[in-house]
Amino acid sequence: MKPFRQIRFLINITRTQGILRRYFVVNGFDGALTMLGLLMGFILSETTELSVVITACLGAAIALGVSGVSSAYVSERAESLHALSKLQGAMLSDMQQSAHSQAARWVPMITAFVNGAAPLFISLLIISPVFLARTGWPLFMPPLLLAIIIALGLIFLLGVFLGRIADISWLRSGLQTLLVALFTMLLVFLIAGG
């Protein structure tokens, strides 16, 4: 069986598609809001040194990624082993060579990858204008402002994705997540800007 077909098969027999989607959205949302909060903090503190912005945002993005990978792996591994143990008890046989045993080994790693990659990837997308500006790439607006616009756009798209999954209005769902982002910006402004 080819690797991607094998992965799809293991995800199907464990029924973890929904979990993977949730992890992607929840941790992607966490990454986007974290970057949004950091960027707002930098704007309010009038820090214009791009190397400081990059270092802080990159540090937060890496921490979110590592936290996502490690927390998901530990919890999903425990749940997978528990489910395999219950299945073995019900089947009254050793299932160490079965597809379910293979899924108990691989699905937690796949889940952990999605859980960690989502905030890291989204964070890197958001701070990409800051990287570009640091290398001298000409931008049509200040890099921090452009990064905030990208963050708001990605947060809206995550809401749209949730709306499509739930089969509800994608626009309403996107606007709800955007409202959360704007509320976060307001909170940062009121607390850090005052």
Secondary structure as GFF3:
##gff-version 3
##sequence-region A 1 194
A	DSSP	alpha_helix	3	14	.	.	.	ID=ss1
A	DSSP	alpha_helix	17	44	.	.	.	ID=ss2
A	DSSP	alpha_helix	50	91	.	.	.	ID=ss3
A	DSSP	alpha_helix	99	126	.	.	.	ID=ss4
A	DSSP	alpha_helix	128	134	.	.	.	ID=ss5
A	DSSP	alpha_helix	143	166	.	.	.	ID=ss6
A	DSSP	alpha_helix	170	192	.	.	.	ID=ss7
###
